[in-house]
């Protein structure tokens, strides 16, 4: 099936389903329905917002970036029951939150390591 045929079929199903009636009470409604082109546009929006954020904050905003996957992952985990695909939403939320945690731990270890290195260099300079 081509992508255009798939989109046409989805539009027909959407038109056949009347949101106000209870003709399909077990079917969940989808807030956003798209294809790969919609995801490409979403990626363009996200990367554009990230670049704008870094320009506005003179690249100091990058220190806030590890908190974004943590926050969004937490929102995804909490609201996964209301998602179209609950299992996928939980998995992706945990993966995003885990990536944020790994980045934060790496930043903390780098900071502590650089402080220790600076302290060792300062201590060795005093001995000479």
N, CA, C and O atoms as CSV, one atom per row, in Angstrom:
chain,resi,resn,atom,element,x,y,z
A,1,UNK,N,N,0.856,-1.164,0.000
A,1,UNK,CA,C,0.000,0.000,0.000
A,1,UNK,C,C,0.906,1.233,0.000
A,1,UNK,O,O,1.849,1.319,0.787
A,2,UNK,N,N,0.621,2.160,-0.865
A,2,UNK,CA,C,1.408,3.382,-0.902
A,2,UNK,C,C,1.018,4.296,0.247
A,2,UNK,O,O,-0.015,4.115,0.893
A,3,UNK,N,N,1.860,5.265,0.478
A,3,UNK,CA,C,1.611,6.163,1.594
A,3,UNK,C,C,0.366,7.007,1.356
A,3,UNK,O,O,-0.396,7.256,2.291
A,4,UNK,N,N,0.147,7.450,0.126
A,4,UNK,CA,C,-1.036,8.254,-0.176
A,4,UNK,C,C,-2.315,7.443,0.019
A,4,UNK,O,O,-3.314,7.965,0.512
A,5,UNK,N,N,-2.284,6.158,-0.372
A,5,UNK,CA,C,-3.454,5.304,-0.176
A,5,UNK,C,C,-3.729,5.121,1.311
A,5,UNK,O,O,-4.883,5.087,1.739
A,6,UNK,N,N,-2.667,5.006,2.088
A,6,UNK,CA,C,-2.832,4.874,3.543
A,6,UNK,C,C,-3.463,6.126,4.131
A,6,UNK,O,O,-4.369,6.038,4.959
A,7,UNK,N,N,-2.987,7.289,3.707
A,7,UNK,CA,C,-3.533,8.554,4.214
A,7,UNK,C,C,-4.992,8.686,3.826
A,7,UNK,O,O,-5.805,9.120,4.642
A,8,UNK,N,N,-5.346,8.321,2.598
A,8,UNK,CA,C,-6.743,8.392,2.163
A,8,UNK,C,C,-7.617,7.450,2.988
A,8,UNK,O,O,-8.737,7.800,3.359
A,9,UNK,N,N,-7.099,6.250,3.271
A,9,UNK,CA,C,-7.861,5.296,4.074
A,9,UNK,C,C,-8.082,5.824,5.488
A,9,UNK,O,O,-9.163,5.663,6.054
A,10,UNK,N,N,-7.058,6.454,6.055
A,10,UNK,CA,C,-7.188,7.013,7.397
A,10,UNK,C,C,-8.188,8.167,7.411
A,10,UNK,O,O,-8.940,8.317,8.374
A,11,UNK,N,N,-8.206,8.981,6.360
A,11,UNK,CA,C,-9.172,10.079,6.278
A,11,UNK,C,C,-10.596,9.538,6.188
A,11,UNK,O,O,-11.514,10.086,6.798
A,12,UNK,N,N,-10.775,8.453,5.421
A,12,UNK,CA,C,-12.100,7.844,5.308
A,12,UNK,C,C,-12.554,7.297,6.660
A,12,UNK,O,O,-13.716,7.448,7.037
A,13,UNK,N,N,-11.634,6.660,7.386
A,13,UNK,CA,C,-11.989,6.133,8.704
A,13,UNK,C,C,-12.311,7.268,9.670
A,13,UNK,O,O,-13.213,7.146,10.498
A,14,UNK,N,N,-11.578,8.365,9.563
A,14,UNK,CA,C,-11.828,9.505,10.437
A,14,UNK,C,C,-13.185,10.130,10.152
A,14,UNK,O,O,-13.899,10.526,11.074
A,15,UNK,N,N,-13.539,10.220,8.872
A,15,UNK,CA,C,-14.843,10.771,8.507
A,15,UNK,C,C,-15.973,9.840,8.927
A,15,UNK,O,O,-17.057,10.295,9.291
A,16,UNK,N,N,-15.713,8.521,8.875
A,16,UNK,CA,C,-16.750,7.556,9.234
A,16,UNK,C,C,-17.001,7.550,10.738
A,16,UNK,O,O,-18.091,7.198,11.188
A,17,UNK,N,N,-16.024,7.927,11.487
A,17,UNK,CA,C,-16.155,7.921,12.945
A,17,UNK,C,C,-16.656,9.282,13.409
A,17,UNK,O,O,-15.971,10.292,13.244
A,18,UNK,N,N,-17.832,9.307,13.978
A,18,UNK,CA,C,-18.422,10.538,14.488
A,18,UNK,C,C,-18.063,10.660,15.959
A,18,UNK,O,O,-18.465,9.830,16.775
A,19,UNK,N,N,-17.300,11.702,16.298
A,19,UNK,CA,C,-16.805,11.854,17.658
A,19,UNK,C,C,-17.948,12.041,18.645
A,19,UNK,O,O,-17.862,11.554,19.772
A,20,UNK,N,N,-19.003,12.724,18.261
A,20,UNK,CA,C,-20.098,13.015,19.172
A,20,UNK,C,C,-20.960,11.817,19.497
A,20,UNK,O,O,-21.617,11.803,20.538
A,21,UNK,N,N,-20.981,10.813,18.644
A,21,UNK,CA,C,-21.847,9.664,18.893
A,21,UNK,C,C,-21.085,8.566,19.612
A,21,UNK,O,O,-19.860,8.616,19.728
A,22,UNK,N,N,-21.806,7.593,20.085
A,22,UNK,CA,C,-21.195,6.457,20.776
A,22,UNK,C,C,-21.177,5.225,19.888
A,22,UNK,O,O,-21.330,4.106,20.376
A,23,UNK,N,N,-20.990,5.423,18.574
A,23,UNK,CA,C,-21.042,4.277,17.667
A,23,UNK,C,C,-19.821,3.374,17.848
A,23,UNK,O,O,-19.927,2.171,17.608
A,24,UNK,N,N,-18.690,3.893,18.252
A,24,UNK,CA,C,-17.501,3.095,18.523
A,24,UNK,C,C,-16.996,3.419,19.929
A,24,UNK,O,O,-15.974,4.092,20.065
A,25,UNK,N,N,-17.684,2.957,20.980
A,25,UNK,CA,C,-17.304,3.380,22.330
A,25,UNK,C,C,-15.953,2.839,22.785
A,25,UNK,O,O,-15.322,3.454,23.644
A,26,UNK,N,N,-15.481,1.713,22.246
A,26,UNK,CA,C,-14.214,1.147,22.678
A,26,UNK,C,C,-13.011,1.740,21.985
A,26,UNK,O,O,-11.880,1.504,22.410
A,27,UNK,N,N,-13.218,2.490,20.947
A,27,UNK,CA,C,-12.111,3.043,20.165
A,27,UNK,C,C,-11.638,4.350,20.790
A,27,UNK,O,O,-12.436,5.227,21.120
A,28,UNK,N,N,-10.326,4.457,20.944
A,28,UNK,CA,C,-9.750,5.677,21.479
A,28,UNK,C,C,-9.593,6.694,20.362
A,28,UNK,O,O,-9.297,6.338,19.221
A,29,UNK,N,N,-9.788,7.934,20.691
A,29,UNK,CA,C,-9.587,8.982,19.700
A,29,UNK,C,C,-8.122,9.395,19.699
A,29,UNK,O,O,-7.460,9.372,20.737
A,30,UNK,N,N,-7.633,9.764,18.555
A,30,UNK,CA,C,-6.250,10.150,18.383
A,30,UNK,C,C,-6.187,11.663,18.243
A,30,UNK,O,O,-6.887,12.242,17.412
A,31,UNK,N,N,-5.356,12.300,19.048
A,31,UNK,CA,C,-5.238,13.749,19.006
A,31,UNK,C,C,-4.540,14.196,17.730
A,31,UNK,O,O,-4.955,15.173,17.106
A,32,UNK,N,N,-3.496,13.498,17.345
A,32,UNK,CA,C,-2.717,13.868,16.165
A,32,UNK,C,C,-2.494,12.631,15.324
A,32,UNK,O,O,-2.047,11.603,15.831
A,33,UNK,N,N,-2.802,12.724,14.044
A,33,UNK,CA,C,-2.572,11.619,13.134
A,33,UNK,C,C,-1.727,12.149,11.983
A,33,UNK,O,O,-2.095,13.137,11.347
A,34,UNK,N,N,-0.609,11.507,11.714
A,34,UNK,CA,C,0.267,11.993,10.658
A,34,UNK,C,C,1.075,10.863,10.057
A,34,UNK,O,O,0.870,9.689,10.364
A,35,UNK,N,N,1.995,11.247,9.196
A,35,UNK,CA,C,2.876,10.287,8.550
A,35,UNK,C,C,4.316,10.754,8.716
A,35,UNK,O,O,4.589,11.616,9.551
A,36,UNK,N,N,5.235,10.205,7.941
A,36,UNK,CA,C,6.645,10.542,8.103
A,36,UNK,C,C,6.933,12.000,7.769
A,36,UNK,O,O,7.854,12.590,8.333
A,37,UNK,N,N,6.171,12.581,6.874
A,37,UNK,CA,C,6.393,13.991,6.540
A,37,UNK,C,C,6.007,14.881,7.724
A,37,UNK,O,O,6.646,15.902,7.977
A,38,UNK,N,N,4.968,14.487,8.436
A,38,UNK,CA,C,4.588,15.231,9.636
A,38,UNK,C,C,5.666,15.110,10.712
A,38,UNK,O,O,5.947,16.074,11.424
A,39,UNK,N,N,6.269,13.926,10.829
A,39,UNK,CA,C,7.341,13.747,11.803
A,39,UNK,C,C,8.580,14.548,11.415
A,39,UNK,O,O,9.282,15.065,12.284
A,40,UNK,N,N,8.852,14.654,10.109
A,40,UNK,CA,C,9.976,15.476,9.660
A,40,UNK,C,C,9.735,16.938,10.010
A,40,UNK,O,O,10.656,17.641,10.425
A,41,UNK,N,N,8.499,17.395,9.842
A,41,UNK,CA,C,8.168,18.775,10.201
A,41,UNK,C,C,8.286,18.978,11.712
A,41,UNK,O,O,8.737,20.032,12.162
A,42,UNK,N,N,7.886,17.982,12.492
A,42,UNK,CA,C,8.025,18.071,13.944
A,42,UNK,C,C,9.498,18.122,14.346
A,42,UNK,O,O,9.870,18.867,15.254
A,43,UNK,N,N,10.333,17.334,13.675
A,43,UNK,CA,C,11.775,17.382,13.928
A,43,UNK,C,C,12.368,18.741,13.577
A,43,UNK,O,O,13.236,19.249,14.286
A,44,UNK,N,N,11.893,19.327,12.475
A,44,UNK,CA,C,12.360,20.664,12.094
A,44,UNK,C,C,11.957,21.696,13.141
A,44,UNK,O,O,12.743,22.576,13.490
A,45,UNK,N,N,10.730,21.583,13.637
A,45,UNK,CA,C,10.266,22.508,14.678
A,45,UNK,C,C,11.090,22.356,15.951
A,45,UNK,O,O,11.507,23.355,16.537
A,46,UNK,N,N,11.328,21.129,16.384
A,46,UNK,CA,C,12.080,20.893,17.619
A,46,UNK,C,C,13.521,21.376,17.490
A,46,UNK,O,O,14.033,22.029,18.400
A,47,UNK,N,N,14.182,21.067,16.379
A,47,UNK,CA,C,15.564,21.509,16.220
A,47,UNK,C,C,15.650,23.024,16.058
A,47,UNK,O,O,16.600,23.640,16.540
A,48,UNK,N,N,14.675,23.629,15.389
A,48,UNK,CA,C,14.652,25.084,15.283
A,48,UNK,C,C,14.463,25.748,16.628
A,48,UNK,O,O,15.104,26.758,16.922
A,49,UNK,N,N,13.587,25.188,17.448
A,49,UNK,CA,C,13.378,25.734,18.789
A,49,UNK,C,C,14.642,25.568,19.637
A,49,UNK,O,O,14.977,26.452,20.426
A,50,UNK,N,N,15.342,24.449,19.482
A,50,UNK,CA,C,16.570,24.220,20.232
A,50,UNK,C,C,17.660,25.213,19.830
A,50,UNK,O,O,18.352,25.759,20.689
A,51,UNK,N,N,17.811,25.445,18.533
A,51,UNK,CA,C,18.809,26.403,18.060
A,51,UNK,C,C,18.461,27.816,18.517
A,51,UNK,O,O,19.339,28.565,18.945
A,52,UNK,N,N,17.187,28.181,18.427
A,52,UNK,CA,C,16.759,29.499,18.898
A,52,UNK,C,C,17.005,29.653,20.392
A,52,UNK,O,O,17.461,30.703,20.845
A,53,UNK,N,N,16.706,28.606,21.160
A,53,UNK,CA,C,16.944,28.627,22.602
A,53,UNK,C,C,18.425,28.827,22.906
A,53,UNK,O,O,18.779,29.590,23.805
A,54,UNK,N,N,19.294,28.142,22.157
A,54,UNK,CA,C,20.728,28.281,22.410
A,54,UNK,C,C,21.229,29.663,22.008
A,54,UNK,O,O,22.124,30.204,22.658
A,55,UNK,N,N,20.669,30.242,20.951
A,55,UNK,CA,C,21.091,31.580,20.528
A,55,UNK,C,C,20.627,32.647,21.515
A,55,UNK,O,O,21.381,33.567,21.833
A,56,UNK,N,N,19.406,32.531,21.994
A,56,UNK,CA,C,18.850,33.526,22.911
A,56,UNK,C,C,19.598,33.513,24.246
A,56,UNK,O,O,19.782,34.561,24.865
A,57,UNK,N,N,20.024,32.339,24.686
A,57,UNK,CA,C,20.711,32.233,25.982
A,57,UNK,C,C,22.225,32.253,25.843
A,57,UNK,O,O,22.928,31.947,26.806
A,58,UNK,N,N,22.747,32.605,24.671
A,58,UNK,CA,C,24.204,32.639,24.413
A,58,UNK,C,C,24.867,31.309,24.781
A,58,UNK,O,O,25.927,31.287,25.407
A,59,UNK,N,N,24.246,30.227,24.394
A,59,UNK,CA,C,24.697,28.850,24.621
A,59,UNK,C,C,24.736,28.442,26.088
A,59,UNK,O,O,25.237,27.361,26.398
A,60,UNK,N,N,24.237,29.252,26.987
A,60,UNK,CA,C,24.187,28.862,28.396
A,60,UNK,C,C,22.970,27.976,28.668
A,60,UNK,O,O,22.921,27.298,29.694
A,61,UNK,N,N,22.002,27.975,27.773
A,61,UNK,CA,C,20.803,27.167,27.949
A,61,UNK,C,C,21.043,25.686,27.775
A,61,UNK,O,O,20.190,24.877,28.140
A,62,UNK,N,N,22.199,25.307,27.221
A,62,UNK,CA,C,22.491,23.894,27.042
A,62,UNK,C,C,22.620,23.160,28.366
A,62,UNK,O,O,22.461,21.941,28.418
A,63,UNK,N,N,22.906,23.886,29.428
A,63,UNK,CA,C,22.995,23.241,30.741
A,63,UNK,C,C,21.629,22.807,31.241
A,63,UNK,O,O,21.538,21.956,32.126
A,64,UNK,N,N,20.571,23.373,30.695
A,64,UNK,CA,C,19.211,22.999,31.095
A,64,UNK,C,C,18.681,21.805,30.298
A,64,UNK,O,O,17.678,21.202,30.680
A,65,UNK,N,N,19.342,21.463,29.206
A,65,UNK,CA,C,18.811,20.440,28.300
A,65,UNK,C,C,18.633,19.054,28.927
A,65,UNK,O,O,17.665,18.380,28.575
A,66,UNK,N,N,19.492,18.585,29.825
A,66,UNK,CA,C,19.236,17.257,30.401
A,66,UNK,C,C,17.940,17.177,31.207
A,66,UNK,O,O,17.408,16.086,31.412
A,67,UNK,N,N,17.431,18.312,31.663
A,67,UNK,CA,C,16.196,18.290,32.436
A,67,UNK,C,C,14.962,18.118,31.549
A,67,UNK,O,O,13.908,17.700,32.029
A,68,UNK,N,N,15.085,18.437,30.267
A,68,UNK,CA,C,13.943,18.319,29.356
A,68,UNK,C,C,13.510,16.862,29.193
A,68,UNK,O,O,12.322,16.582,29.355
A,69,UNK,N,N,14.421,15.902,28.876
A,69,UNK,CA,C,13.948,14.512,28.781
A,69,UNK,C,C,13.460,13.952,30.108
A,69,UNK,O,O,12.569,13.103,30.131
A,70,UNK,N,N,14.031,14.416,31.211
A,70,UNK,CA,C,13.535,13.967,32.516
A,70,UNK,C,C,12.095,14.421,32.731
A,70,UNK,O,O,11.244,13.632,33.142
A,71,UNK,N,N,11.830,15.684,32.454
A,71,UNK,CA,C,10.488,16.225,32.646
A,71,UNK,C,C,9.485,15.585,31.685
A,71,UNK,O,O,8.405,15.166,32.100
A,72,UNK,N,N,9.845,15.511,30.402
A,72,UNK,CA,C,8.931,14.918,29.427
A,72,UNK,C,C,8.738,13.422,29.662
A,72,UNK,O,O,7.645,12.894,29.458
A,73,UNK,N,N,9.800,12.742,30.090
A,73,UNK,CA,C,9.677,11.321,30.420
A,73,UNK,C,C,8.738,11.093,31.586
A,73,UNK,O,O,7.937,10.158,31.578
A,74,UNK,N,N,8.838,11.948,32.584
A,74,UNK,CA,C,7.941,11.839,33.738
A,74,UNK,C,C,6.489,12.080,33.329
A,74,UNK,O,O,5.587,11.369,33.773
A,75,UNK,N,N,6.271,13.076,32.490
A,75,UNK,CA,C,4.909,13.340,31.998
A,75,UNK,C,C,4.397,12.142,31.201
A,75,UNK,O,O,3.241,11.745,31.350
A,76,UNK,N,N,5.254,11.566,30.355
A,76,UNK,CA,C,4.852,10.409,29.560
A,76,UNK,C,C,4.538,9.187,30.399
A,76,UNK,O,O,3.587,8.457,30.115
A,77,UNK,N,N,5.341,8.961,31.438
A,77,UNK,CA,C,5.111,7.803,32.305
A,77,UNK,C,C,3.794,7.959,33.059
A,77,UNK,O,O,3.016,7.011,33.167
A,78,UNK,N,N,3.552,9.151,33.576
A,78,UNK,CA,C,2.332,9.384,34.353
A,78,UNK,C,C,1.087,9.292,33.485
A,78,UNK,O,O,0.070,8.749,33.919
A,79,UNK,N,N,1.152,9.816,32.258
A,79,UNK,CA,C,-0.044,9.880,31.414
A,79,UNK,C,C,-0.108,8.766,30.376
A,79,UNK,O,O,-0.881,8.868,29.424
A,80,UNK,N,N,0.679,7.711,30.532
A,80,UNK,CA,C,0.707,6.634,29.540
A,80,UNK,C,C,-0.619,5.890,29.448
A,80,UNK,O,O,-0.938,5.332,28.399
A,81,UNK,N,N,-1.397,5.872,30.528
A,81,UNK,CA,C,-2.692,5.169,30.497
A,81,UNK,C,C,-3.638,5.776,29.477
A,81,UNK,O,O,-4.515,5.086,28.957
A,82,UNK,N,N,-3.473,7.055,29.186
A,82,UNK,CA,C,-4.362,7.732,28.257
A,82,UNK,C,C,-3.808,7.759,26.841
A,82,UNK,O,O,-4.437,8.339,25.956
A,83,UNK,N,N,-2.656,7.155,26.597
A,83,UNK,CA,C,-2.027,7.165,25.280
A,83,UNK,C,C,-2.710,6.147,24.356
A,83,UNK,O,O,-3.403,5.238,24.814
A,84,UNK,N,N,-2.502,6.320,23.072
A,84,UNK,CA,C,-3.049,5.383,22.096
A,84,UNK,C,C,-2.376,4.024,22.246
A,84,UNK,O,O,-3.049,2.994,22.234
A,85,UNK,N,N,-1.043,4.016,22.389
A,85,UNK,CA,C,-0.287,2.784,22.602
A,85,UNK,C,C,0.451,2.922,23.935
A,85,UNK,O,O,1.544,3.484,23.996
A,86,UNK,N,N,-0.157,2.407,24.989
A,86,UNK,CA,C,0.357,2.605,26.346
A,86,UNK,C,C,1.750,2.008,26.526
A,86,UNK,O,O,2.618,2.624,27.144
A,87,UNK,N,N,1.960,0.816,25.991
A,87,UNK,CA,C,3.246,0.138,26.161
A,87,UNK,C,C,4.366,0.927,25.482
A,87,UNK,O,O,5.434,1.110,26.065
A,88,UNK,N,N,4.131,1.389,24.266
A,88,UNK,CA,C,5.130,2.164,23.536
A,88,UNK,C,C,5.419,3.479,24.245
A,88,UNK,O,O,6.573,3.896,24.338
A,89,UNK,N,N,4.379,4.129,24.742
A,89,UNK,CA,C,4.553,5.411,25.427
A,89,UNK,C,C,5.388,5.242,26.675
A,89,UNK,O,O,6.276,6.053,26.938
A,90,UNK,N,N,5.118,4.192,27.459
A,90,UNK,CA,C,5.917,3.947,28.668
A,90,UNK,C,C,7.370,3.659,28.317
A,90,UNK,O,O,8.279,4.178,28.965
A,91,UNK,N,N,7.599,2.832,27.288
A,91,UNK,CA,C,8.958,2.491,26.887
A,91,UNK,C,C,9.722,3.730,26.453
A,91,UNK,O,O,10.838,3.966,26.915
A,92,UNK,N,N,9.138,4.513,25.580
A,92,UNK,CA,C,9.815,5.712,25.085
A,92,UNK,C,C,10.036,6.715,26.208
A,92,UNK,O,O,11.065,7.391,26.233
A,93,UNK,N,N,9.097,6.825,27.133
A,93,UNK,CA,C,9.249,7.749,28.259
A,93,UNK,C,C,10.388,7.311,29.170
A,93,UNK,O,O,11.189,8.139,29.605
A,94,UNK,N,N,10.465,6.019,29.461
A,94,UNK,CA,C,11.556,5.523,30.293
A,94,UNK,C,C,12.901,5.694,29.602
A,94,UNK,O,O,13.889,6.042,30.249
A,95,UNK,N,N,12.950,5.452,28.284
A,95,UNK,CA,C,14.202,5.635,27.550
A,95,UNK,C,C,14.634,7.099,27.559
A,95,UNK,O,O,15.815,7.391,27.749
A,96,UNK,N,N,13.706,8.013,27.357
A,96,UNK,CA,C,14.034,9.434,27.389
A,96,UNK,C,C,14.495,9.886,28.756
A,96,UNK,O,O,15.481,10.613,28.872
A,97,UNK,N,N,13.787,9.461,29.800
A,97,UNK,CA,C,14.183,9.825,31.161
A,97,UNK,C,C,15.540,9.208,31.510
A,97,UNK,O,O,16.361,9.843,32.172
A,98,UNK,N,N,15.771,7.982,31.068
A,98,UNK,CA,C,17.068,7.342,31.309
A,98,UNK,C,C,18.207,8.069,30.626
A,98,UNK,O,O,19.288,8.210,31.199
A,99,UNK,N,N,17.978,8.535,29.402
A,99,UNK,CA,C,19.005,9.305,28.698
A,99,UNK,C,C,19.303,10.600,29.439
A,99,UNK,O,O,20.462,10.998,29.549
A,100,UNK,N,N,18.281,11.253,29.942
A,100,UNK,CA,C,18.485,12.476,30.718
A,100,UNK,C,C,19.276,12.211,31.989
A,100,UNK,O,O,20.146,12.999,32.358
A,101,UNK,N,N,18.977,11.102,32.660
A,101,UNK,CA,C,19.700,10.743,33.884
A,101,UNK,C,C,21.164,10.444,33.580
A,101,UNK,O,O,22.054,10.862,34.319
A,102,UNK,N,N,21.410,9.718,32.487
A,102,UNK,CA,C,22.792,9.397,32.106
A,102,UNK,C,C,23.575,10.676,31.816
A,102,UNK,O,O,24.734,10.796,32.215
A,103,UNK,N,N,22.960,11.619,31.134
A,103,UNK,CA,C,23.637,12.883,30.827
A,103,UNK,C,C,23.913,13.667,32.111
A,103,UNK,O,O,25.003,14.211,32.284
A,104,UNK,N,N,22.927,13.725,33.010
A,104,UNK,CA,C,23.133,14.445,34.273
A,104,UNK,C,C,24.240,13.812,35.115
A,104,UNK,O,O,25.066,14.525,35.684
A,105,UNK,N,N,24.263,12.491,35.197
A,105,UNK,CA,C,25.311,11.805,35.961
A,105,UNK,C,C,26.671,12.075,35.321
A,105,UNK,O,O,27.654,12.302,36.026
A,106,UNK,N,N,26.731,12.051,34.001
A,106,UNK,CA,C,27.984,12.364,33.306
A,106,UNK,C,C,28.449,13.786,33.568
A,106,UNK,O,O,29.640,14.025,33.766
A,107,UNK,N,N,27.514,14.733,33.570
A,107,UNK,CA,C,27.884,16.117,33.859
A,107,UNK,C,C,28.399,16.274,35.286
A,107,UNK,O,O,29.385,16.974,35.515
A,108,UNK,N,N,27.742,15.632,36.241
A,108,UNK,CA,C,28.168,15.726,37.636
A,108,UNK,C,C,29.546,15.089,37.813
A,108,UNK,O,O,30.406,15.650,38.493
A,109,UNK,N,N,29.762,13.912,37.202
A,109,UNK,CA,C,31.064,13.258,37.308
A,109,UNK,C,C,32.165,14.088,36.650
A,109,UNK,O,O,33.282,14.157,37.163
A,110,UNK,N,N,31.860,14.706,35.535
A,110,UNK,CA,C,32.832,15.573,34.866
A,110,UNK,C,C,33.168,16.776,35.733
A,110,UNK,O,O,34.333,17.157,35.842
A,111,UNK,N,N,32.161,17.374,36.348
A,111,UNK,CA,C,32.390,18.525,37.224
A,111,UNK,C,C,33.241,18.129,38.429
A,111,UNK,O,O,34.199,18.822,38.769
A,112,UNK,N,N,32.895,17.021,39.070
A,112,UNK,CA,C,33.657,16.566,40.237
A,112,UNK,C,C,35.082,16.208,39.829
A,112,UNK,O,O,36.036,16.543,40.532
A,113,UNK,N,N,35.227,15.529,38.697
A,113,UNK,CA,C,36.568,15.168,38.220
A,113,UNK,C,C,37.418,16.385,37.898
A,113,UNK,O,O,38.608,16.410,38.212
A,114,UNK,N,N,36.823,17.393,37.277
A,114,UNK,CA,C,37.596,18.588,36.969
A,114,UNK,C,C,37.961,19.353,38.241
A,114,UNK,O,O,39.042,19.938,38.311
A,115,UNK,N,N,37.087,19.361,39.245
A,115,UNK,CA,C,37.422,20.002,40.531
A,115,UNK,C,C,38.570,19.262,41.217
A,115,UNK,O,O,39.473,19.895,41.764
A,116,UNK,N,N,38.542,17.931,41.192
A,116,UNK,CA,C,39.627,17.150,41.788
A,116,UNK,C,C,40.939,17.376,41.044
A,116,UNK,O,O,41.995,17.502,41.665
A,117,UNK,N,N,40.875,17.427,39.735
A,117,UNK,CA,C,42.077,17.668,38.941
A,117,UNK,C,C,42.647,19.049,39.245
A,117,UNK,O,O,43.860,19.203,39.391
A,118,UNK,N,N,41.792,20.036,39.338
A,118,UNK,CA,C,42.236,21.387,39.668
A,118,UNK,C,C,42.862,21.427,41.059
A,118,UNK,O,O,43.878,22.091,41.263
A,119,UNK,N,N,42.262,20.722,42.011
A,119,UNK,CA,C,42.802,20.672,43.372
A,119,UNK,C,C,44.161,19.982,43.384
A,119,UNK,O,O,45.066,20.434,44.085
A,120,UNK,N,N,44.327,18.902,42.629
A,120,UNK,CA,C,45.614,18.203,42.554
A,120,UNK,C,C,46.671,19.077,41.894
A,120,UNK,O,O,47.823,19.103,42.329
A,121,UNK,N,N,46.284,19.786,40.854
A,121,UNK,CA,C,47.241,20.682,40.197
A,121,UNK,C,C,47.656,21.826,41.121
A,121,UNK,O,O,48.824,22.213,41.150
A,122,UNK,N,N,46.700,22.362,41.872
A,122,UNK,CA,C,47.021,23.431,42.800
A,122,UNK,C,C,47.913,22.915,43.940
A,122,UNK,O,O,48.817,23.618,44.391
A,123,UNK,N,N,47.658,21.704,44.392
A,123,UNK,CA,C,48.471,21.124,45.471
A,123,UNK,C,C,49.882,20.832,44.985
A,123,UNK,O,O,50.846,21.035,45.723
A,124,UNK,N,N,50.013,20.358,43.749
A,124,UNK,CA,C,51.357,20.053,43.236
A,124,UNK,C,C,52.126,21.323,42.914
A,124,UNK,O,O,53.356,21.314,42.947
A,125,UNK,N,N,51.435,22.416,42.602
A,125,UNK,CA,C,52.118,23.674,42.320
A,125,UNK,C,C,52.662,24.287,43.593
A,125,UNK,O,O,53.658,25.010,43.547
A,126,UNK,N,N,52.035,24.017,44.731
A,126,UNK,CA,C,52.485,24.571,45.998
A,126,UNK,C,C,53.773,23.883,46.473
A,126,UNK,O,O,54.555,24.476,47.217
A,127,UNK,N,N,53.990,22.653,46.051
A,127,UNK,CA,C,55.185,21.919,46.507
A,127,UNK,C,C,56.437,22.403,45.816
A,127,UNK,O,O,57.534,22.185,46.332
A,128,UNK,N,N,56.325,23.046,44.679
A,128,UNK,CA,C,57.527,23.511,43.961
A,128,UNK,C,C,57.941,24.857,44.363
A,128,UNK,O,O,58.930,25.379,43.848
